[in-house]
Amino acid sequence: GMPVKGELHNLYIGCSLPALPAIADDLRAEIRRRNDERFDFVVIPLAASGGQGVGVDFQPSVASDLALDAATWQGAVVGVTSAGLNPDDADGPEAEVRRASLETELRWAWHLALRGVLLAPPNLDGRGCCYARAINELLLEGLFCERVTESTPAPLALRVPAGGAGWLAWNRFRTLCDYHPRLAVALELSGDKGSCSGTDRELQRWIGEPVHFVILHPDAFLKNRQGYPVLPRRLKVLLQGLFRHHDMQVIIAGPCPSMVSAATAVGDGDAGGDSAAVATPAAEGGPTVTAEGPNAGAAGGDSGSGATGSEALVTYVAQLFQAQTKPSAVDRFSSSHYDVLQSPLQPLQDNLESETYETFETDPVKYAQYEEAVFAFLRDRMSAGHAPPFTVMVLGAGRGPLVAASIRAARRAETEVKVWAVEKNPNAVHALRHRRRREEAWSCVEVVAEDMRAWKAPRKADAVVSELLGSFGDNELSPECLDGAQHLLAEGGVSIPQRYVSSLAPVCAPSLWADARGRSGGGGAGMAGGDTGQLETAYVVCLHRIFQPSEGPKDCFVYEHPKRSLEETNDRAVDLDFEAEVDTVVHGFAGYFDCTLYGDVRISIHPKTFSEGMFSWFPMFFPLQLPVFLRKGQVLRTHWWRRHDATKVWYEWSVSDPIPSPIQNPGGRSWSIGLRR
């Protein structure tokens, strides 16, 4: 079998093989047959039927590891732990026997170096912590540790139903295991109204979780008008959301039973909603599956009508995967940055590198918007009766993209400008002078190799144009820089940008939070060994696998230029309340900005006003030291400060409700933005 190839991710489809003695004899032939049916891997029980036991009393489902070669174990086989080994369901000695039997099965799976292991579901009623404790102990001991690289997913996946109780059980289990990176989710989708119940918002929560397997039970499917299996709308939407997030492994947990017809399965408002989702399956004349081999009957009675064979299910899942919208240029650029934490730039302290300039200069939207803004400004000046030439100062000109945008705007407005390109980075100044010599349109440009805060200009500007914004608006010290340069502006002069607003929304982002925490030398040392500083720094990150549990984002800090009075402080303090729309855990906050360049010309990374196609800024992530669990309807009260002293600017943040937390980053102790060069 070959994975279904996608633009950014691949899809792997597996099938579960029942516990049958016949399999043990010829697993290799069985895998080959399933490969011919377009399955990439098989799922087998770790223990033989009734073979659970401790140590040598354990009977594996295969005669020994000699049944297959190492590459096949590793690439084509996923193991499942036995039901009935949950130590939380027993007391005293019996609980210990169960725990030891579970350990025996997992050590066997480790010995085989399987593609992955599915753990039996935990109790959904929250009874006991012994199961989680047992798994945590084995993970900390190093079980399966050599299997984790960037490309291979977490080897252990906990089976949980997709409904509300399933998420609560998973959240509890992973928290008890302290967010261990080798523990993931195997999400079970079935037709059982109880275990898959939950609002669409509750199902969306899984998008933020490390779901590495999806187990599709046959009763999850409905039959469309052509008689082919389809998923009800809500499960289909969930699966499509998961497909966008990383390579996905989907397990078909058995053959289709006699299908429920979509017309009779009412209750989800989905009835028949998917009738057109699946074209007639592939060109081989529809799915006819011939059952053959020793255990064909037991393996699933695939001998039923053509449309109920497992091949119809494989076709449906593959087509669902391939029907995804094609990624845009921005998606392609972003995909290599998905959920990667980056430290924010320190532009006053550090000079940017050529490569950084080059990346940002290719943004197709940002400079077009700046050109629009300068154009609108020039038009307004002319219609107000002012005479050219107009003086435009580009502050922090870099290698000249804003200079070029201003010149293009003047040409479109059919007027004259005098452009001063002010840049403190001596390496970028070479590029500006080179362009001044080489490009005819630049004859109106004067290059000034100075810090905008210190330069004494020979004349005042009609407009100062700058691109000093960070992902959170003011976090690259645009307010301080523009205050320092306000002396360059003529009376009635304009700043482009005129105004910017930062905004925040709480996020459930377990992998980002665990990443940030694990950045200390301890390599994921956990709370005890972690370094508080890692969770008191905001990161620039292309948010991808996260869930936003409340309405948002909400506006935070507002800045306008030019200021009425330079005496006004740039310090800020804001309280923001967020109501949880579902049970959730908040790991931190996503930060955005929305900026008015001039008039109604804007650039924004705020989700509701996002400048389509712009990639110069990813959002910010402000972590919480300790994640906060919220029940649906609970309000999270948060507090945000921007402070400064003689040498630096910093943010502090905290939560006061439902549980107060220590103020993070007090005095800028872990993270600040330097004011001086």
N, C-alpha and C positions, 0 to 999 in steps of 0.2 A: 504493500500500500504506500501511496505517496500522499503527503499532506495536501490539503486544498490550499493552493497558494493565494495569498492576498497581497495587496499593495504594500502594507506595512507589517502585517502579521500573517501567520499561517493557522490553519485549522487542522487538528488531528482528531480522527474519529476512532473510537474503540468500541468493542462489544464485550459484554460480560459472558463468560462461559460458566455454565452451572457446575456444581460439584459432582463429577461423575468419574467413576473408576476408569472408564474408557479413555478419558482425556490423558490421564497420567501416562498411559502406554504410548500414546503418540501425539504428544502436544505439538511437536514440530509440524506434523501434517495438518493438524487443526489450525495452527497459525497461518500456514500457507493458504489453506482454504479460505480463511477469513480475509487474508490479504487479497485474494481474488475477488472477494465481495466488497472490496474498497475500504476495509478496515485497516488502520495503521497499527493498532495494538489490541491485545486481549486483556481482560480482567479476570483473574482467577482467585479462588479462595487460597489463603496460605496453608490452611489445615485441611487434611482429608476429612471426609464426613465422619464426625465423631472422633476426630483425631486430636482434639485439643488436649494439652498436657504440659507439664513442666519438664524442661530439659529433655532427656532421652525418651520420656514418655510421649513426647509430641510426635504425631504422625503427619508429615507434610503431604500436600495434595499431589505432589509428584514424587517419583521414586527417590530422586536425588537431584543435585544440581547438574548432574551429567545429562539430564534430559534435554538440555539445550546448551548451545555455546554461549559464552559470556556476552557477546554482542547482542544476541537475541534477548536474553534476560533483560539486558539494560535498555534495549530499544523498543521491545515489543510486548513486554509483560508488566502489568500493574497487579499488585497483590491486595487482597482485602482481608482485614483481621476478622476473626470469628465473632459472631454475635454471642452474647452471654458471658463475655469476659470483663464486663464493666464492674470494677471493684466497689463502685458506689451502690450497687444493687445487692450487696451481701454484707455480712458482719463477720468480725473476728477472723478465724482461720480461713473461712471460705473466701473472704475478700482477698486475703493474701494469696491464696491458690489462684484466684482469677488474675490478680496483678502479675504473678509470676508466669502464668500461661500466656498472658498478653506479651510480656517481655520476651518469652521464648519465641513467639511468632514473629515479633519485630526483629529479633536477632537473626532469625532465619531469613527474613526479607532483606536484611542488611547484608548477610552473607551472599545472597544471590545478586546484590547490587541492582535491584529492580528499577524500572522507569519511575515508579512511584508506589506509594502504599496508601490505601484508603482505610481510615480508622472508623470503626463502628460509631454510630451516632452517640453523643452524650445524652444524659437525661434532660428532657426539655423542661422539667419542673424545677430545675435548679437544685436538685438533691445531691449533696456530697461533692467533695473536691478531690477524692482519691484518684479518680481516673486522670484528671488534668495533672495532678501531682506526679503520677507514674510516668506519664508522657514527658513532662518537663524534666524529670530526673534523667531519662534516657537521652533527651536532646542535649542537656548540659554535660552529660558524660561524653558526648561526641558522636552518638549514633547518627549515621547517614551524613556526617559532616563533610566528607570529601566529595559528596555528590553535588554540592552547591557552587555553581559558578554563575556568571551573568546570564549564560544561555540556558542553563538547566533550572527548571522551576523547583520550588520547595518539594522535597521528596515525601513529606507526610501531609496528608490532607484529611481534615476532619469532615465526615459526612454530616450535613445538617440540612433539614428541610428549608425551603425558601421563605416560609411564612414568618410572622413576627416572633414566634417562640424560638424559631431556628436562629434568627439573628441574635436574640438575647443570650441563647445558649452558647453560640460561637463567641460573642463578645466576652462572656464570662470566662470561657475556657482559655482564650488567647491572652486575656489579662492575667489569669492565674499563671500562665506560662510566660508572662512578662514580654509579650510581643515577640516571641522567638522567630527569627527569620526563616527557620526550616519548617514552620507549621503554616499550612495554607487551608483553603476551604474546598471541599467537594460538595457542590450545591445540588441538592436533589429536587428535581421538578417532577411532580406527579399530579394525577387528577384528584388526589385527596383534598377536598375543600379545606379540611382542617389544617393540614401541614403546609399547604401552599396559600393559605388565606393571608390577607393583608392587602392594604391599599397599594396603589401604584407607587406612591411615595415610599412605602415600606419596602417594596421590592427593589426600588432604585437604590436603597442603601447598599445593596451588594456591589454596586459599581465601585464603591470606595474600598472594598475588601479584596484581599488576595485570593480571588476565586481562580483556582488552577484547573479544576475539573468541574464539568456540569454533567450530572447523571440524569438522563432523560428516561423516565419510566414510561412504559408503553401506554399506561392509562392517562398520561398527560395529553395525548393526542386526540384530536377530533377528526372526523372524516369530512372532507369538503364535498362539494356537489359532484365532483368527478369521481369520488370514491377514494381519493388519496389522503394520506394522513397530514394534518397540519396542526400547529400549536394554537391554542387560544391566544387572542391578541396580547394580553398582558404578559404571558410567558415569552411570546415572540419578541416583544419590545425589550424585555429584560435580556434575553439571549443576544439580541443585536447590540445592546449596550455593552455587554461583556466582550463581544467580538472586537469592539473598537479598542479594547484596552491592552491586550497582549495576546501572544499565542494562546489559543484555547484548546483544551482537550475535552471533547464531548464523548460521553459513554452512553451507548444505546443499551439500556439495562434489560433487554429481552425483546422477543418478537412482539409485533402488534397483536393484541387480542382482537376479537371481533370488534371492529371500530364502533365507538359511540358516534352517532351521526351528529353533525354540528347543529342540525335543526332541533334535536331533542335536548342537547346539552345547554340548557338556558341557565342563567344565574350569573354570568360574568358580563352580560351585555356584549358577548363576543360572538354570539351564535352566527356561524356562517361568515363571520367577518373576514375570514381569510381565504374565501373560496378561490380567489385569483392568485393567491400567494405562490402557488406552485404550478408551473407549467406542466404539461404532461411529462412525466419523467423521461430521462435521457433517451437519446435516439435509438437505443437498442430495442425499441418496440415495447417500452414499458417494463416495469420490474417483474420479471418472472424468476423466482428463486427456486432452484431445484434442490431438494434436500437429499444429501447423500452422506455416506460415511456411517460409521458404527452407531453414532448416537444422534442421528438426525432427528429422530422423533422427539427425544428428550430435549435436544438443544433448542427446541422451540416450535415444533410443529409449523415450520415455515411453509408447510405444504398447502396452506390455505389459499385463498384467492390471491391473485397477483399483487394487488395493492396493499396487502397487509404484511408482506415480507419485510425483513429488516432492510432490504435494499431501498424500499420506498422511503424509509426513515432516513437512511444515509443521504439519498438524493435530496430530500427536503432540507436537511440541515446544511448540506453543502451549498444548495441554491440560496438559502437564507444568508449564508456567509458571503457568497459571491454577489448578492444583490446590494451590498453596502455601497453608499455613495463613494465615489472616487475621491481620494484625498486631494486637497488643494495644494498649491505651492507652499502656503503657510503651514499646512499639516505636515508636509514633507520636511520643511525646515525645522518645525517644532519636534517632530517625532524623535529625533536624536537627543532632544533635551527633556523628554517627558519625565516628570517627577525627579529630575536631577537637581539637587540643591547647589546653588552657586552663591558665593559671597557677593553682596552688592558692591558696585564700584565706589572708589574713593577718589573722585576726580580732582579734588583740590590738592590732595596729598600726592596722588600718583598721576603720572602722565600716561595717557592711553597708548597702546601699541598700534602699529600700522594695521595689523589684522583686525583689531577691534573696530577701527575707523571703517575699514573696508566692508565688514559685515553690515554695520549700521547704514552705510551710504547706499546699500542696494535696496533699502526699504522702499517699495513702490508707492506707498500711501503718504507716509510722513512728510516727505519733501514736497509732494504735490499739494498737500494741505497748507504747508508754509507758503508756497508760491501763491495759492489762493488768498491767504491772509494778507500778504504784502500787496497783492493786486487790489484787494478790497480797500486796504488802507490808502493806497495811492489814488484810487478813484475818488474816495471820500475827500481827500485833500484837494484834489483838482476841482471837484464840484463845489467845495467851500471857497474856491477862488484863490487858493494859494499858488504861488508861482514856483515852477521847478528851477534848478534841480533840488530834489529832496535828499536829505542826508539820512542814510540808513547805516547804523552801526551793528555789525554782526559780532556778538560777544561770545567768545569761545568758538571761533570759526572752524576749528579742526582742519580738515583738508579742503574745506570750501563748499560743501553741499548747500548751505544756506545762502552763501554769497551767490552761487549760481542760480538758486531759486529766486533771489531778489532781482537779479539781472533779467531773468526770464519774465518776471512779473512786470518790470518796468517796460520791457519791450512790448508786452501785451497791452499795457495801459498807455502806450505811446507817449511816454514821458521820460525825463532824464533823472537818473539817481547818481549820487556820489556814495560809494560804499566803503566803509572802513571795516577791515577784517582784523578783529582783535583776538590774539591767541597767545597763551602763556607757554604752551608746549613748544620748545625750540625745534623739536623734530618735525612737528606739523607745519611750522612756519616755512620750512624749506618747500613743502608742497604748495603752499599758498603763493610764495614768490615765483615758483616755477610756473604755476598757472597764470599768474599776472603777466609773466614774460611771453608765455606761449599762446594764450587765448585772446583773440582780438576783443571779444566782448568785455574782457576784464580791464580794459584801459581806464575804466572809471573807478578801479579798486585801489585802495591804499592799504598795505599790510602793516599792522602794528604789532610788534613782538613784545607785548606787555600783559600784565595781569589787569583785567578790567577794573579791579577795585583800586588800583594805584595809578592808572594812566590819566594824565592831564591832557584832555583833548583840545586841539586848537579851536574847534567850534562845537556847538551843541547839536544833538541829533533830533530829527523829526520822529524817528522810530529806532528803538533798540530791539534787535531780533536775537533770540537765544534759544538754545535747546539744552537746557540744564536739568530737565526733569528726570527723576528716577521713577521706578515702578510704583512707588507710593507717593508720587508727586514731589513733595519737598525733600525727599531723603538724600538727594545729591546736592543739597544746600542751594537750590535756586533762589529761595527768599533772601539769603544772606548775600549771594553774589549780585542779585539785582538791586538790593539796597545799596551795595557798595558802588554800583554803576549808575545809580539814579542821578548822580551829579552830571552825567553825560547827556541827559535828556533836556531838550529845550522846554520852555513853558508850554503846556498843552501838548507835549510830545506823547507818543504812544509806546507801550511795551507790547511786543508780540513774543510770548503769550500775555494776555491780559489777566487771566484768572485760572487757578487750578484747584481742584478739590480732591482730597484723598478719600477713600471709602474702604469699609471693612465688612467681612462676612465670616461667621464662624464656619469651620470645616471639620468634617470627620475625615481624617487623613492618616490612618494608622502607619502606612509605610513611610510617609514623609517624617512623621514624628519619631518613629524608631530610628530612621536614618540620621536625623538631627541629633538625637540623643547618643547615637553610637559613634559620633564623630570624634570623641575623645580618644586618646591613645589606647584606651582599653579595648577598642574594637567591639563596641556593643556590649560594654561591661554591665549594662543595666543600671538601674537607679543607684545602687550602692557605689559602683565604680565610675558612674558617669560624671561628666564635668558639667556643672550648672551652666557654664558659659555657653555650651553648645545650644542650650534651650533658651538663651537670653539674646540670641542673635536672630535677626530676621534674614531670610534667604530669598534670593530671586529664583523663582522656579516655574517651569511650565506645568501648571497644575493639570493633572490628567486623571489619575485614579483617586478621585476624592468625591465626597458627597456633601452637599450643602443642606443642612437640616432646617434652615429657617429662611424666611423672606429676607432678601438683602440684595446687595450690600447696602449699608447705611453710610451717609456722608460723615466724614471725620474732620479733617483740618482744611480750612479755606484760606487761600492767599490771593490777593489782588495787586496788580502793578499798573502804573506807579502808585506808591503809597501816598496818602494825603500828607502824612507826617512820618519822617524817618524815626521819630521817637517811638512810634508804635512797636511793640515787641513782636518777635516771631515765635515766642513761646505759646503753647496752646495746652488746653486741658478739655477733654470731652468725655462724657459718659454715654455709652451706647447699650441699649437693651435689645436682646434677640429672643424671640419665642421659638421653642422647639416644635416643629410640626409633626415629628415622630420621636419615639424613643431613640436616643443617639448618644454618641460620645463625641465631645468636641476636643480636638487635639491642638487647635490653634486657629488662626484667622488668616483669610486671604485678603491681601491689600491691593487696591487698584487706584487709578487716578482718572479723572475726566478733566480735560483742559480746553478752555476757550482761547484760541489763538487770537482771533480778532472778529468782532461782530458775531456772526453765527457760524464761523469756521472753527471746527473743533478737531482735536485728536483725543481718543479715549481708549482705555483698556477695560473700562467698567463693562461688565457683561451686558447690561441693558443698552448701552450707547456705543458699543465697541466699533472702532474704525475697521471695517472689514478689510482683510488683506494686510494689515499692518503687523510687523513682527519685531519691531525694535525693542519692545518691552514685554517681558513675562511678568505675571503678578508677583507680589511678595508673599512670603509665608512667615507669620509671627507665631512661633510655637508656644504652647503652655508648658510650664514645668511639669504639671500633673494634669492629665486629661480629665475633663469633667463629664460625668454621666448625667444626662438629662432625660426625664420622662416627658412624653408628649404634653405640650401645654406649659411646661416649666419655662421660666424666664431666666436667661443668662444675663446678668448685669456686669458690664465690663467698663474699664476705665483706662484712658489713654492720655499720655502726656508727651509733649515735645519740649525739651529743656535745653539750655546752653550754658556754657561758661566761657572764659576767655579763649580757650583753645579748641573747644569741640561742641558738637550738637548731639543729642541722643534722645531716644524714646524710652519711656517706661510704660508698662501695661500690667493690669491685674484684673482679677475677677472678684466680685464681692458677694455674689449670689448665684446659685443656691448655696455655695460653700465658699467662704473667703479664702483667697490664696495670697501668699506673699507677693509684694510688688516685684515685678521682674525688671532686671537691669537697672536697679537704683543707682543714680549718679553716673550712669553710663559705664558701670564697672566691667561689663563683658563686651559691650559693643558701642562704639560711638563713631561719629563722622568728624574727621579733623578739619578745623577751620584754617589752619596755617599751612603754608608750604614750607 
